[in-house]
Amino acid sequence: MQKLAIPLSIVAAGALIAVALYFSGAAAPVVDNGSTGVVAEEIRGVQADDHILGNPNAEIVIVEYSDTECPFCKQFHTTLKQIIADYGDTGSVAWVYRHFPLAQLHPKAAKEAEALECAAELGGNDGFWAYTDRLYEVTPSNNGLDLAQLPVIAEEVGLDSASFTSCLDSGRHAAAVQEDLEEVLAAGGRGTPHSIVLVNGEQIPVEGGQPYEVFQGLIDAVLAEN
């Protein structure tokens, strides 16, 4: 199997974006967006307890590290939902959500990440995604969400509010959030959202809330080769 090299030449001129993709057996993955294009330390593959949409054995897995108070993450959440709507049913693309709360910018984000984990504890994978979608819908971003809304959101998506509050108050998911944070920092993530695409045994970092066309081009190129 050839190694995948994906230089993403992203040129912003108004709404114009050019994405160049090519395959090579000699070069390591390169992303031309200020990143080296190589993960500093490899991340975990898909885990049984991951929050995932799509086929866990998909040819392409987008592992997103996100901060719920980051406005770019809020926009990118919609982008990845569209990717899964377009490609998820084929079984070729999956999306894994992990946590990257930036405490310096968004002190509330870590507790919100714990809230997502409590939603998963109470509602499983479906509960996690329903809660996450709703939180991104209601937060004004930039640390603007009133944390008193967290149990309200739980009730809105069909979770037991009292059990949710007990879970959140316990802090028992803080370690899982911290594990994700340490992993993405070790991999070279410096801003949110930070994605690492798993394909053909390679781990390809993609910085920032890239538009739909970037991932569409990457996915179509990979699927055409495989």
MOKA-V217531 format. One record per helix or strand of 2 or more residues. SS is the DSSP state (H for helix, E for strand). FROM is the first residue (numbers start at 0). TO is the last residue. Records with the same first field share a line. If there is no record, write none. Layout:
BEGIN
SS=FROM-TO ; FROM-TO
END
This chain:
BEGIN
E=50-53 ; 59-65 ; 92-98 ; 193-198 ; 201-206
H=70-89 ; 108-137 ; 148-155 ; 160-169 ; 173-186 ; 211-224
END
